[in-house]
Amino acid sequence: MKEKIKSITRVLLIVVFCQHINQAKAQKNNIKNDSFWKTQNGEPIYSQGGGIFQFIDAKSGIKKYFWYGVKYAEAELYRKNPSITYPNATFESVTCYSSTDLTNWASEGDVLTKNEISRVPKTWVGRLGVAYIKELKKYAMFVQHGNQVLITTADLILPVTV
């Protein structure tokens, strides 16, 4: 009986130790607020007013986080000097980034650009939401565009189409 308890104790210690190692790996890159983020390749992340959603990636079959947000023409100026508030918010695109751990992000590119929207391009865009609508077998992105709501759909996570 004592040998059985010792064996169970050893197994439990190994399990706890392995979990501790996995937690240490997961916490290697902490999420840092109030800072400008970069992709794994060192490129700036432009995702103003964005939202993060979890879906299965059609390419890999892996569950991933997808971060959709807006890039404005003034984004790089603000990044260089955040103490200045610019009077315009010139919409350039809705960007998408993907991650498996919420800290390491890869750019998936633009999923909606100002050229794809027939409305006035110099306007605020935001309040993004993405959902899978199983009855339609499509993904839908809901975007506040000025005083309207723009809805885009796609068969896959990327790209979306108007």
C-alpha positions as CSV (number, residue, x, y, z in Angstrom):
1,M,0.0,0.0,0.0
2,K,2.9,2.4,0.9
3,E,4.5,1.7,-2.5
4,K,1.3,2.5,-4.3
5,I,0.9,5.8,-2.5
6,K,4.6,6.6,-3.3
7,S,4.0,5.9,-7.0
8,I,0.8,8.0,-7.1
9,T,2.7,10.8,-5.3
10,R,5.5,10.7,-7.8
11,V,3.1,10.8,-10.7
12,L,1.3,13.8,-9.2
13,L,4.6,15.6,-8.6
14,I,5.6,15.0,-12.2
15,V,2.2,16.3,-13.4
16,V,2.4,19.4,-11.2
17,F,6.0,20.1,-12.3
18,C,5.1,19.8,-16.0
19,Q,2.1,22.1,-15.5
20,H,4.4,24.6,-13.9
21,I,6.8,24.5,-16.8
22,N,4.0,25.0,-19.3
23,Q,2.7,28.0,-17.3
24,A,6.2,29.5,-17.2
25,K,6.4,29.1,-21.0
26,A,2.9,30.7,-21.5
27,Q,3.9,33.7,-19.3
28,K,7.2,34.3,-21.2
29,N,5.6,37.2,-23.1
30,N,3.3,39.2,-21.0
31,I,0.5,41.5,-22.3
32,K,1.6,45.1,-21.8
33,N,-0.9,47.9,-21.7
34,D,-0.2,51.5,-22.7
35,S,2.5,50.6,-25.2
36,F,2.8,50.2,-28.9
37,W,2.8,46.6,-30.0
38,K,4.7,44.9,-32.8
39,T,4.1,41.7,-34.7
40,Q,6.5,38.7,-34.4
41,N,8.3,40.2,-37.4
42,G,8.8,43.6,-35.6
43,E,6.3,45.5,-37.7
44,P,3.9,47.9,-35.9
45,I,0.4,46.7,-35.1
46,Y,-2.3,49.0,-36.3
47,S,-5.6,47.9,-34.8
48,Q,-7.4,51.0,-33.5
49,G,-10.7,50.3,-31.8
50,G,-10.4,46.6,-32.6
51,G,-11.7,43.4,-31.2
52,I,-10.3,40.0,-30.6
53,F,-12.2,36.9,-31.6
54,Q,-11.4,33.2,-31.5
55,F,-12.1,30.9,-34.5
56,I,-10.6,27.8,-36.0
57,D,-8.1,28.9,-38.7
58,A,-9.2,27.4,-42.0
59,K,-5.6,27.1,-43.2
60,S,-4.2,25.2,-40.2
61,G,-7.3,23.8,-38.5
62,I,-5.9,25.3,-35.2
63,K,-8.0,27.5,-32.9
64,K,-6.6,31.0,-33.1
65,Y,-7.3,34.5,-32.0
66,F,-8.0,37.0,-34.7
67,W,-7.6,40.7,-33.9
68,Y,-9.5,43.0,-36.2
69,G,-9.0,46.8,-36.0
70,V,-8.6,50.0,-38.0
71,K,-5.5,51.6,-39.5
72,Y,-5.8,55.3,-40.0
73,A,-3.5,57.4,-42.2
74,E,-2.4,59.3,-39.1
75,A,-1.5,56.2,-37.1
76,E,2.3,56.4,-37.8
77,L,2.3,60.1,-36.8
78,Y,0.5,59.3,-33.5
79,R,2.9,56.4,-32.9
80,K,5.9,58.8,-33.2
81,N,4.3,61.4,-30.9
82,P,1.2,60.2,-28.9
83,S,1.0,63.6,-27.1
84,I,-0.5,65.1,-30.2
85,T,-4.2,64.5,-31.1
86,Y,-4.8,64.8,-34.8
87,P,-8.1,66.4,-36.0
88,N,-8.7,63.8,-38.7
89,A,-9.2,60.1,-38.6
90,T,-8.6,59.1,-42.2
91,F,-9.7,55.5,-42.6
92,E,-7.1,53.4,-44.5
93,S,-8.2,49.8,-43.8
94,V,-9.4,47.2,-41.4
95,T,-6.4,45.1,-40.4
96,C,-6.3,41.5,-39.1
97,Y,-3.6,39.8,-37.0
98,S,-3.6,36.3,-35.7
99,S,-2.2,34.6,-32.6
100,T,-2.4,31.4,-30.6
101,D,-1.3,32.9,-27.3
102,L,-2.5,36.6,-27.4
103,T,1.1,37.9,-27.2
104,N,2.7,36.8,-30.4
105,W,0.9,38.3,-33.4
106,A,1.3,37.7,-37.1
107,S,-0.1,40.1,-39.7
108,E,-2.8,38.6,-41.9
109,G,-3.1,41.8,-43.9
110,D,-5.9,44.2,-44.7
111,V,-9.3,42.6,-44.8
112,L,-11.2,45.8,-45.9
113,T,-9.8,48.9,-47.5
114,K,-11.0,52.4,-48.2
115,N,-11.1,51.6,-51.9
116,E,-13.6,48.8,-51.2
117,I,-16.0,51.2,-49.5
118,S,-18.0,53.5,-51.8
119,R,-18.7,56.0,-49.1
120,V,-16.6,59.1,-48.1
121,P,-13.2,57.6,-47.2
122,K,-12.3,60.4,-44.7
123,T,-14.4,59.2,-41.8
124,W,-14.2,57.4,-38.5
125,V,-14.6,53.6,-38.6
126,G,-14.8,51.4,-35.5
127,R,-16.7,49.2,-33.1
128,L,-15.8,46.1,-35.0
129,G,-17.4,42.7,-34.4
130,V,-16.9,39.4,-36.1
131,A,-19.2,36.4,-35.8
132,Y,-19.7,33.0,-37.6
133,I,-23.3,32.7,-38.8
134,K,-23.8,28.9,-39.1
135,E,-27.2,29.2,-40.9
136,L,-25.4,31.1,-43.7
137,K,-22.1,29.2,-43.3
138,K,-20.4,32.6,-43.4
139,Y,-18.4,34.9,-41.2
140,A,-19.8,38.4,-40.8
141,M,-17.9,41.5,-39.8
142,F,-20.0,44.4,-38.4
143,V,-18.3,47.8,-38.6
144,Q,-19.5,51.2,-37.5
145,H,-18.8,53.5,-40.4
146,G,-19.6,57.1,-39.7
147,N,-23.2,57.1,-38.7
148,Q,-24.0,53.7,-40.3
149,V,-23.2,50.0,-39.8
150,L,-21.4,48.2,-42.6
151,I,-21.7,44.5,-42.8
152,T,-19.2,42.4,-44.7
153,T,-19.3,38.6,-45.2
154,A,-16.8,35.9,-46.1
155,D,-16.8,32.1,-46.5
156,L,-13.5,32.0,-44.5
157,I,-12.0,34.1,-41.8
158,L,-9.9,35.9,-44.4
159,P,-10.5,37.9,-46.6
160,V,-13.9,39.5,-46.0
161,T,-15.8,41.0,-48.9
162,V,-18.3,43.9,-49.0
